[in-house]
């Protein structure tokens, strides 16, 4: 998925599940979306500036009885 940042920094907050990072993005259309970035994705995109584009891919791999997800930005 290809996304464009609409602001330089995310809105950071706290929920009962821990800290969250909320970004406003567009995906190539005029439609705006909210993107709750996992901590590992936030670490990779927090240096990007408004208007910059990035691609993100989520992969899942089964290890024993667990499914482990990872993100490639």
PDB file as gemmi writes it, atoms N, CA and C in Angstrom:
CRYST1    1.000    1.000    1.000  90.00  90.00  90.00 P 1                      
ATOM      1  N   UNK A   1       0.837  -1.159   0.000  1.00  0.00           N  
ATOM      2  CA  UNK A   1       0.000   0.000   0.000  1.00  0.00           C  
ATOM      3  C   UNK A   1       0.888   1.229   0.000  1.00  0.00           C  
ATOM      4  N   UNK A   2       0.599   2.194  -0.830  1.00  0.00           N  
ATOM      5  CA  UNK A   2       1.356   3.433  -0.907  1.00  0.00           C  
ATOM      6  C   UNK A   2       0.561   4.542  -0.223  1.00  0.00           C  
ATOM      7  N   UNK A   3       1.198   5.257   0.698  1.00  0.00           N  
ATOM      8  CA  UNK A   3       0.529   6.297   1.469  1.00  0.00           C  
ATOM      9  C   UNK A   3       1.305   7.606   1.418  1.00  0.00           C  
ATOM     10  N   UNK A   4       0.586   8.718   1.601  1.00  0.00           N  
ATOM     11  CA  UNK A   4       1.188  10.054   1.669  1.00  0.00           C  
ATOM     12  C   UNK A   4       0.836  10.669   3.016  1.00  0.00           C  
ATOM     13  N   UNK A   5       1.842  11.181   3.715  1.00  0.00           N  
ATOM     14  CA  UNK A   5       1.602  11.824   5.014  1.00  0.00           C  
ATOM     15  C   UNK A   5       0.962  13.187   4.815  1.00  0.00           C  
ATOM     16  N   UNK A   6      -0.051  13.498   5.624  1.00  0.00           N  
ATOM     17  CA  UNK A   6      -0.713  14.785   5.547  1.00  0.00           C  
ATOM     18  C   UNK A   6      -0.221  15.759   6.620  1.00  0.00           C  
ATOM     19  N   UNK A   7       0.506  15.257   7.618  1.00  0.00           N  
ATOM     20  CA  UNK A   7       1.103  16.083   8.670  1.00  0.00           C  
ATOM     21  C   UNK A   7       2.490  15.539   8.982  1.00  0.00           C  
ATOM     22  N   UNK A   8       3.340  16.395   9.566  1.00  0.00           N  
ATOM     23  CA  UNK A   8       4.705  15.985   9.897  1.00  0.00           C  
ATOM     24  C   UNK A   8       4.765  14.962  11.029  1.00  0.00           C  
ATOM     25  N   UNK A   9       3.874  15.102  12.011  1.00  0.00           N  
ATOM     26  CA  UNK A   9       3.951  14.250  13.194  1.00  0.00           C  
ATOM     27  C   UNK A   9       2.613  13.584  13.469  1.00  0.00           C  
ATOM     28  N   UNK A  10       2.649  12.414  14.098  1.00  0.00           N  
ATOM     29  CA  UNK A  10       1.393  11.745  14.446  1.00  0.00           C  
ATOM     30  C   UNK A  10       0.791  12.341  15.711  1.00  0.00           C  
ATOM     31  N   UNK A  11      -0.472  12.054  15.919  1.00  0.00           N  
ATOM     32  CA  UNK A  11      -1.096  12.345  17.199  1.00  0.00           C  
ATOM     33  C   UNK A  11      -0.769  11.143  18.082  1.00  0.00           C  
ATOM     34  N   UNK A  12      -0.151  11.394  19.220  1.00  0.00           N  
ATOM     35  CA  UNK A  12       0.256  10.316  20.114  1.00  0.00           C  
ATOM     36  C   UNK A  12      -0.676  10.319  21.310  1.00  0.00           C  
ATOM     37  N   UNK A  13      -1.129   9.129  21.680  1.00  0.00           N  
ATOM     38  CA  UNK A  13      -2.028   9.010  22.819  1.00  0.00           C  
ATOM     39  C   UNK A  13      -1.804   7.709  23.544  1.00  0.00           C  
ATOM     40  N   UNK A  14      -2.601   7.510  24.556  1.00  0.00           N  
ATOM     41  CA  UNK A  14      -2.490   6.316  25.382  1.00  0.00           C  
ATOM     42  C   UNK A  14      -3.871   5.676  25.491  1.00  0.00           C  
ATOM     43  N   UNK A  15      -3.926   4.381  25.315  1.00  0.00           N  
ATOM     44  CA  UNK A  15      -5.162   3.635  25.511  1.00  0.00           C  
ATOM     45  C   UNK A  15      -4.865   2.494  26.487  1.00  0.00           C  
ATOM     46  N   UNK A  16      -5.855   1.704  26.767  1.00  0.00           N  
ATOM     47  CA  UNK A  16      -5.612   0.594  27.686  1.00  0.00           C  
ATOM     48  C   UNK A  16      -4.686  -0.458  27.085  1.00  0.00           C  
ATOM     49  N   UNK A  17      -4.451  -0.370  25.763  1.00  0.00           N  
ATOM     50  CA  UNK A  17      -3.552  -1.313  25.082  1.00  0.00           C  
ATOM     51  C   UNK A  17      -2.140  -0.758  24.941  1.00  0.00           C  
ATOM     52  N   UNK A  18      -1.918   0.462  25.412  1.00  0.00           N  
ATOM     53  CA  UNK A  18      -0.598   1.074  25.329  1.00  0.00           C  
ATOM     54  C   UNK A  18      -0.618   2.331  24.474  1.00  0.00           C  
ATOM     55  N   UNK A  19       0.558   2.810  24.135  1.00  0.00           N  
ATOM     56  CA  UNK A  19       0.698   4.032  23.355  1.00  0.00           C  
ATOM     57  C   UNK A  19       0.290   3.786  21.905  1.00  0.00           C  
ATOM     58  N   UNK A  20      -0.327   4.808  21.289  1.00  0.00           N  
ATOM     59  CA  UNK A  20      -0.681   4.689  19.871  1.00  0.00           C  
ATOM     60  C   UNK A  20      -0.182   5.906  19.095  1.00  0.00           C  
ATOM     61  N   UNK A  21      -0.042   5.720  17.781  1.00  0.00           N  
ATOM     62  CA  UNK A  21       0.460   6.750  16.872  1.00  0.00           C  
ATOM     63  C   UNK A  21      -0.545   6.879  15.730  1.00  0.00           C  
ATOM     64  N   UNK A  22      -1.268   7.986  15.696  1.00  0.00           N  
ATOM     65  CA  UNK A  22      -2.312   8.199  14.699  1.00  0.00           C  
ATOM     66  C   UNK A  22      -1.817   9.173  13.644  1.00  0.00           C  
ATOM     67  N   UNK A  23      -1.743   8.698  12.407  1.00  0.00           N  
ATOM     68  CA  UNK A  23      -1.323   9.520  11.272  1.00  0.00           C  
ATOM     69  C   UNK A  23      -2.510   9.788  10.366  1.00  0.00           C  
ATOM     70  N   UNK A  24      -2.542  10.973   9.756  1.00  0.00           N  
ATOM     71  CA  UNK A  24      -3.505  11.287   8.706  1.00  0.00           C  
ATOM     72  C   UNK A  24      -2.781  11.055   7.386  1.00  0.00           C  
ATOM     73  N   UNK A  25      -3.367  10.239   6.512  1.00  0.00           N  
ATOM     74  CA  UNK A  25      -2.723   9.859   5.254  1.00  0.00           C  
ATOM     75  C   UNK A  25      -3.719   9.884   4.098  1.00  0.00           C  
ATOM     76  N   UNK A  26      -3.171   9.898   2.886  1.00  0.00           N  
ATOM     77  CA  UNK A  26      -3.951   9.691   1.662  1.00  0.00           C  
ATOM     78  C   UNK A  26      -3.290   8.551   0.911  1.00  0.00           C  
ATOM     79  N   UNK A  27      -4.105   7.821   0.140  1.00  0.00           N  
ATOM     80  CA  UNK A  27      -3.540   6.683  -0.595  1.00  0.00           C  
ATOM     81  C   UNK A  27      -3.580   6.902  -2.102  1.00  0.00           C  
ATOM     82  N   UNK A  28      -3.405   8.129  -2.551  1.00  0.00           N  
ATOM     83  CA  UNK A  28      -3.390   8.407  -3.981  1.00  0.00           C  
ATOM     84  C   UNK A  28      -4.692   8.982  -4.485  1.00  0.00           C  
ATOM     85  N   UNK A  29      -5.701   9.038  -3.650  1.00  0.00           N  
ATOM     86  CA  UNK A  29      -6.977   9.650  -4.002  1.00  0.00           C  
ATOM     87  C   UNK A  29      -7.123  10.918  -3.173  1.00  0.00           C  
ATOM     88  N   UNK A  30      -8.242  11.585  -3.309  1.00  0.00           N  
ATOM     89  CA  UNK A  30      -8.496  12.767  -2.484  1.00  0.00           C  
ATOM     90  C   UNK A  30      -9.065  12.391  -1.125  1.00  0.00           C  
ATOM     91  N   UNK A  31      -9.272  11.111  -0.899  1.00  0.00           N  
ATOM     92  CA  UNK A  31      -9.842  10.610   0.342  1.00  0.00           C  
ATOM     93  C   UNK A  31      -8.770  10.557   1.436  1.00  0.00           C  
ATOM     94  N   UNK A  32      -9.085  11.112   2.617  1.00  0.00           N  
ATOM     95  CA  UNK A  32      -8.171  11.054   3.755  1.00  0.00           C  
ATOM     96  C   UNK A  32      -8.518   9.861   4.636  1.00  0.00           C  
ATOM     97  N   UNK A  33      -7.486   9.290   5.245  1.00  0.00           N  
ATOM     98  CA  UNK A  33      -7.669   8.134   6.111  1.00  0.00           C  
ATOM     99  C   UNK A  33      -6.886   8.322   7.400  1.00  0.00           C  
ATOM    100  N   UNK A  34      -7.333   7.670   8.455  1.00  0.00           N  
ATOM    101  CA  UNK A  34      -6.596   7.609   9.713  1.00  0.00           C  
ATOM    102  C   UNK A  34      -5.814   6.306   9.714  1.00  0.00           C  
ATOM    103  N   UNK A  35      -4.545   6.383  10.070  1.00  0.00           N  
ATOM    104  CA  UNK A  35      -3.691   5.201  10.099  1.00  0.00           C  
ATOM    105  C   UNK A  35      -3.068   5.093  11.484  1.00  0.00           C  
ATOM    106  N   UNK A  36      -3.457   4.075  12.228  1.00  0.00           N  
ATOM    107  CA  UNK A  36      -2.866   3.804  13.529  1.00  0.00           C  
ATOM    108  C   UNK A  36      -1.636   2.933  13.295  1.00  0.00           C  
ATOM    109  N   UNK A  37      -0.480   3.551  13.347  1.00  0.00           N  
ATOM    110  CA  UNK A  37       0.768   2.848  13.059  1.00  0.00           C  
ATOM    111  C   UNK A  37       1.243   2.062  14.272  1.00  0.00           C  
ATOM    112  N   UNK A  38       1.585   0.789  14.078  1.00  0.00           N  
ATOM    113  CA  UNK A  38       2.229   0.039  15.164  1.00  0.00           C  
ATOM    114  C   UNK A  38       3.564   0.706  15.514  1.00  0.00           C  
ATOM    115  N   UNK A  39       4.060   0.456  16.716  1.00  0.00           N  
ATOM    116  CA  UNK A  39       5.305   1.092  17.174  1.00  0.00           C  
ATOM    117  C   UNK A  39       6.460   0.867  16.210  1.00  0.00           C  
ATOM    118  N   UNK A  40       6.586  -0.350  15.659  1.00  0.00           N  
ATOM    119  CA  UNK A  40       7.704  -0.613  14.747  1.00  0.00           C  
ATOM    120  C   UNK A  40       7.581   0.175  13.442  1.00  0.00           C  
ATOM    121  N   UNK A  41       6.367   0.437  12.982  1.00  0.00           N  
ATOM    122  CA  UNK A  41       6.169   1.253  11.777  1.00  0.00           C  
ATOM    123  C   UNK A  41       6.440   2.711  12.112  1.00  0.00           C  
ATOM    124  N   UNK A  42       5.954   3.175  13.263  1.00  0.00           N  
ATOM    125  CA  UNK A  42       6.197   4.557  13.670  1.00  0.00           C  
ATOM    126  C   UNK A  42       7.691   4.851  13.708  1.00  0.00           C  
ATOM    127  N   UNK A  43       8.488   3.920  14.211  1.00  0.00           N  
ATOM    128  CA  UNK A  43       9.940   4.109  14.260  1.00  0.00           C  
ATOM    129  C   UNK A  43      10.531   4.324  12.870  1.00  0.00           C  
ATOM    130  N   UNK A  44       9.952   3.687  11.871  1.00  0.00           N  
ATOM    131  CA  UNK A  44      10.482   3.773  10.511  1.00  0.00           C  
ATOM    132  C   UNK A  44       9.985   4.995   9.744  1.00  0.00           C  
ATOM    133  N   UNK A  45       8.818   5.553  10.121  1.00  0.00           N  
ATOM    134  CA  UNK A  45       8.268   6.679   9.346  1.00  0.00           C  
ATOM    135  C   UNK A  45       8.285   8.002  10.099  1.00  0.00           C  
ATOM    136  N   UNK A  46       8.718   8.014  11.360  1.00  0.00           N  
ATOM    137  CA  UNK A  46       8.635   9.238  12.143  1.00  0.00           C  
ATOM    138  C   UNK A  46       9.549  10.351  11.628  1.00  0.00           C  
ATOM    139  N   UNK A  47      10.525  10.037  10.798  1.00  0.00           N  
ATOM    140  CA  UNK A  47      11.409  11.070  10.248  1.00  0.00           C  
ATOM    141  C   UNK A  47      10.884  11.644   8.934  1.00  0.00           C  
ATOM    142  N   UNK A  48       9.808  11.062   8.391  1.00  0.00           N  
ATOM    143  CA  UNK A  48       9.233  11.573   7.148  1.00  0.00           C  
ATOM    144  C   UNK A  48       8.492  12.876   7.405  1.00  0.00           C  
ATOM    145  N   UNK A  49       8.364  13.696   6.383  1.00  0.00           N  
ATOM    146  CA  UNK A  49       7.698  14.991   6.483  1.00  0.00           C  
ATOM    147  C   UNK A  49       6.397  14.995   5.681  1.00  0.00           C  
ATOM    148  N   UNK A  50       5.574  15.980   5.951  1.00  0.00           N  
ATOM    149  CA  UNK A  50       4.301  16.154   5.252  1.00  0.00           C  
ATOM    150  C   UNK A  50       4.513  16.112   3.740  1.00  0.00           C  
ATOM    151  N   UNK A  51       3.674  15.343   3.054  1.00  0.00           N  
ATOM    152  CA  UNK A  51       3.754  15.235   1.602  1.00  0.00           C  
ATOM    153  C   UNK A  51       4.618  14.092   1.106  1.00  0.00           C  
ATOM    154  N   UNK A  52       5.449  13.545   1.973  1.00  0.00           N  
ATOM    155  CA  UNK A  52       6.288  12.418   1.558  1.00  0.00           C  
ATOM    156  C   UNK A  52       5.446  11.147   1.466  1.00  0.00           C  
ATOM    157  N   UNK A  53       5.815  10.308   0.525  1.00  0.00           N  
ATOM    158  CA  UNK A  53       5.100   9.053   0.308  1.00  0.00           C  
ATOM    159  C   UNK A  53       5.962   7.885   0.788  1.00  0.00           C  
ATOM    160  N   UNK A  54       5.280   6.826   1.191  1.00  0.00           N  
ATOM    161  CA  UNK A  54       5.981   5.610   1.597  1.00  0.00           C  
ATOM    162  C   UNK A  54       5.087   4.420   1.294  1.00  0.00           C  
ATOM    163  N   UNK A  55       5.708   3.270   1.163  1.00  0.00           N  
ATOM    164  CA  UNK A  55       4.971   2.033   0.924  1.00  0.00           C  
ATOM    165  C   UNK A  55       5.136   1.148   2.136  1.00  0.00           C  
ATOM    166  N   UNK A  56       4.067   0.456   2.480  1.00  0.00           N  
ATOM    167  CA  UNK A  56       4.092  -0.427   3.634  1.00  0.00           C  
ATOM    168  C   UNK A  56       3.488  -1.768   3.250  1.00  0.00           C  
ATOM    169  N   UNK A  57       4.154  -2.826   3.692  1.00  0.00           N  
ATOM    170  CA  UNK A  57       3.684  -4.189   3.439  1.00  0.00           C  
ATOM    171  C   UNK A  57       3.666  -4.939   4.761  1.00  0.00           C  
ATOM    172  N   UNK A  58       2.550  -5.588   5.040  1.00  0.00           N  
ATOM    173  CA  UNK A  58       2.412  -6.388   6.257  1.00  0.00           C  
ATOM    174  C   UNK A  58       2.503  -7.855   5.861  1.00  0.00           C  
ATOM    175  N   UNK A  59       3.351  -8.601   6.571  1.00  0.00           N  
ATOM    176  CA  UNK A  59       3.467 -10.036   6.308  1.00  0.00           C  
ATOM    177  C   UNK A  59       3.181 -10.805   7.594  1.00  0.00           C  
ATOM    178  N   UNK A  60       2.650 -11.990   7.431  1.00  0.00           N  
ATOM    179  CA  UNK A  60       2.368 -12.861   8.573  1.00  0.00           C  
ATOM    180  C   UNK A  60       3.043 -14.203   8.338  1.00  0.00           C  
ATOM    181  N   UNK A  61       3.627 -14.739   9.396  1.00  0.00           N  
ATOM    182  CA  UNK A  61       4.337 -16.011   9.306  1.00  0.00           C  
ATOM    183  C   UNK A  61       3.971 -16.852  10.526  1.00  0.00           C  
ATOM    184  N   UNK A  62       3.684 -18.094  10.294  1.00  0.00           N  
ATOM    185  CA  UNK A  62       3.343 -18.967  11.407  1.00  0.00           C  
ATOM    186  C   UNK A  62       4.608 -19.595  11.970  1.00  0.00           C  
ATOM    187  N   UNK A  63       4.779 -19.442  13.282  1.00  0.00           N  
ATOM    188  CA  UNK A  63       5.914 -20.043  13.991  1.00  0.00           C  
ATOM    189  C   UNK A  63       5.332 -20.884  15.108  1.00  0.00           C  
ATOM    190  N   UNK A  64       5.284 -22.183  14.878  1.00  0.00           N  
ATOM    191  CA  UNK A  64       4.649 -23.077  15.849  1.00  0.00           C  
ATOM    192  C   UNK A  64       3.155 -22.817  15.867  1.00  0.00           C  
ATOM    193  N   UNK A  65       2.635 -22.484  17.021  1.00  0.00           N  
ATOM    194  CA  UNK A  65       1.203 -22.206  17.130  1.00  0.00           C  
ATOM    195  C   UNK A  65       0.892 -20.716  17.045  1.00  0.00           C  
ATOM    196  N   UNK A  66       1.924 -19.881  16.926  1.00  0.00           N  
ATOM    197  CA  UNK A  66       1.725 -18.431  16.878  1.00  0.00           C  
ATOM    198  C   UNK A  66       1.863 -17.905  15.459  1.00  0.00           C  
ATOM    199  N   UNK A  67       1.134 -16.826  15.187  1.00  0.00           N  
ATOM    200  CA  UNK A  67       1.288 -16.107  13.922  1.00  0.00           C  
ATOM    201  C   UNK A  67       2.010 -14.810  14.250  1.00  0.00           C  
ATOM    202  N   UNK A  68       3.147 -14.604  13.622  1.00  0.00           N  
ATOM    203  CA  UNK A  68       3.983 -13.443  13.867  1.00  0.00           C  
ATOM    204  C   UNK A  68       3.859 -12.496  12.674  1.00  0.00           C  
ATOM    205  N   UNK A  69       3.500 -11.237  12.938  1.00  0.00           N  
ATOM    206  CA  UNK A  69       3.371 -10.269  11.866  1.00  0.00           C  
ATOM    207  C   UNK A  69       4.572  -9.333  11.879  1.00  0.00           C  
ATOM    208  N   UNK A  70       4.927  -8.850  10.699  1.00  0.00           N  
ATOM    209  CA  UNK A  70       5.996  -7.858  10.576  1.00  0.00           C  
ATOM    210  C   UNK A  70       5.620  -6.884   9.471  1.00  0.00           C  
ATOM    211  N   UNK A  71       6.273  -5.728   9.489  1.00  0.00           N  
ATOM    212  CA  UNK A  71       5.975  -4.667   8.539  1.00  0.00           C  
ATOM    213  C   UNK A  71       7.245  -4.275   7.818  1.00  0.00           C  
ATOM    214  N   UNK A  72       7.139  -4.046   6.529  1.00  0.00           N  
ATOM    215  CA  UNK A  72       8.256  -3.574   5.714  1.00  0.00           C  
ATOM    216  C   UNK A  72       7.866  -2.210   5.154  1.00  0.00           C  
ATOM    217  N   UNK A  73       8.614  -1.180   5.543  1.00  0.00           N  
ATOM    218  CA  UNK A  73       8.312   0.194   5.097  1.00  0.00           C  
ATOM    219  C   UNK A  73       9.388   0.627   4.142  1.00  0.00           C  
TER     220      UNK A  73                                                      
END                                                                             
